[in-house]
Amino acid sequence: MTLQELYYEIGGDYDQAMRVLRMEKLIDKHIRKMRTNSVVEGLVDAGERMEPAQIFEAAHAMKGVCANLGLVDLAGMASEIAEEFRPGNSRRLTDDEVKLRIKKIGEAYKRTADRIRRYEEG
């Protein structure tokens, strides 16, 4: 599987990643690191405890990493949570809705990580 095929499978935007990172070698390096990035785990943990500051920090970090890598779906999901908990913003979602969205982020991340693992295996 090529890197572009991986991006197709995960619903990523390869061209966006190329605009940010400028070299396929860097995209490859960082997409491989994404599989072991602890930011999603941190978001899930903070969401289980409903810790607003930690949820914001983890979601904001995840949004940035995913946007830079062209992982637009994950970036969008993380952005929604980050904006929900951005200091100064009014909450729109219930705690249960937040937990459900974070669970969906975890599931989407797992699917992405599984495909990255297959890519790494050749």
C-alpha positions as CSV (number, residue, x, y, z in Angstrom):
1,M,0.0,0.0,0.0
2,T,1.3,3.4,-0.9
3,L,1.0,6.5,1.3
4,Q,-1.6,8.0,-1.0
5,E,-3.6,4.7,-0.9
6,L,-3.5,4.9,2.9
7,Y,-4.9,8.4,2.8
8,Y,-7.7,7.2,0.5
9,E,-8.5,4.4,2.9
10,I,-8.6,6.6,6.0
11,G,-10.5,9.4,4.3
12,G,-7.6,11.8,4.7
13,D,-6.5,14.7,2.5
14,Y,-3.1,13.8,1.2
15,D,-2.8,17.1,-0.7
16,Q,-3.5,19.1,2.6
17,A,-0.8,17.0,4.4
18,M,1.6,17.7,1.5
19,R,0.9,21.5,1.6
20,V,1.7,21.5,5.4
21,L,4.6,19.1,5.5
22,R,5.9,19.6,1.9
23,M,7.7,16.2,1.6
24,E,6.2,12.7,1.4
25,K,9.0,11.5,3.7
26,L,7.8,13.8,6.4
27,I,4.2,12.8,5.9
28,D,5.2,9.1,6.2
29,K,7.2,9.8,9.3
30,H,4.4,11.6,11.1
31,I,1.5,9.4,10.0
32,R,3.4,6.5,11.5
33,K,3.8,8.4,14.8
34,M,0.1,9.1,14.8
35,R,-0.6,5.5,15.5
36,T,1.1,5.7,18.9
37,N,0.2,9.4,19.7
38,S,-1.2,9.5,23.2
39,V,-3.4,12.6,22.6
40,V,-6.5,10.5,21.9
41,E,-6.0,8.5,25.0
42,G,-5.6,11.7,26.9
43,L,-8.9,13.0,25.4
44,V,-10.7,9.8,26.3
45,D,-9.4,9.8,29.8
46,A,-10.3,13.5,30.4
47,G,-13.8,12.9,28.9
48,E,-14.5,10.0,31.2
49,R,-13.7,12.4,34.2
50,M,-15.4,15.4,32.5
51,E,-12.4,17.6,33.2
52,P,-13.1,20.7,31.0
53,A,-9.5,22.1,30.9
54,Q,-8.0,18.7,30.1
55,I,-10.7,18.0,27.5
56,F,-10.0,21.3,25.8
57,E,-6.2,20.8,25.8
58,A,-6.3,17.3,24.5
59,A,-9.0,18.1,21.8
60,H,-7.1,21.2,20.7
61,A,-3.8,19.3,20.4
62,M,-5.5,16.5,18.5
63,K,-7.1,19.0,16.1
64,G,-3.8,20.5,15.3
65,V,-2.0,17.2,14.8
66,C,-4.8,15.8,12.6
67,A,-5.2,19.0,10.6
68,N,-1.4,19.1,9.9
69,L,-1.6,15.4,8.7
70,G,-4.7,16.0,6.6
71,L,-6.8,13.8,8.8
72,V,-9.8,16.0,8.2
73,D,-12.5,13.9,9.8
74,L,-10.6,13.4,13.0
75,A,-9.6,17.1,13.0
76,G,-13.2,18.1,12.6
77,M,-14.4,15.9,15.4
78,A,-11.7,17.1,17.7
79,S,-12.4,20.7,16.8
80,E,-16.1,20.4,17.8
81,I,-15.0,19.2,21.3
82,A,-12.3,21.8,21.6
83,E,-14.8,24.6,20.8
84,E,-17.3,23.1,23.2
85,F,-14.7,23.5,26.0
86,R,-12.8,26.6,24.8
87,P,-12.5,29.0,27.7
88,G,-15.2,31.7,27.4
89,N,-17.5,29.6,25.2
90,S,-20.9,28.6,26.4
91,R,-21.5,24.8,26.5
92,R,-24.1,23.6,24.0
93,L,-23.8,19.8,24.6
94,T,-24.7,17.8,27.6
95,D,-22.1,15.7,29.3
96,D,-23.6,12.6,27.8
97,E,-23.4,14.1,24.3
98,V,-19.8,15.0,24.9
99,K,-19.0,11.5,26.1
100,L,-20.7,10.0,23.1
101,R,-18.7,12.3,20.7
102,I,-15.4,11.4,22.5
103,K,-16.3,7.7,22.2
104,K,-16.8,8.2,18.4
105,I,-13.5,10.0,18.2
106,G,-11.9,7.0,19.9
107,E,-13.5,4.6,17.5
108,A,-12.5,6.6,14.4
109,Y,-9.0,6.9,15.7
110,K,-8.8,3.1,16.2
111,R,-9.9,2.5,12.6
112,T,-7.3,5.0,11.4
113,A,-4.6,3.5,13.6
114,D,-5.5,0.0,12.3
115,R,-5.1,1.1,8.7
116,I,-1.8,2.8,9.5
117,R,-0.6,-0.4,11.1
118,R,-1.5,-2.3,7.9
119,Y,0.4,0.4,5.9
120,E,3.5,-0.1,8.1
121,E,3.4,-3.8,7.6
122,G,3.7,-3.2,3.8
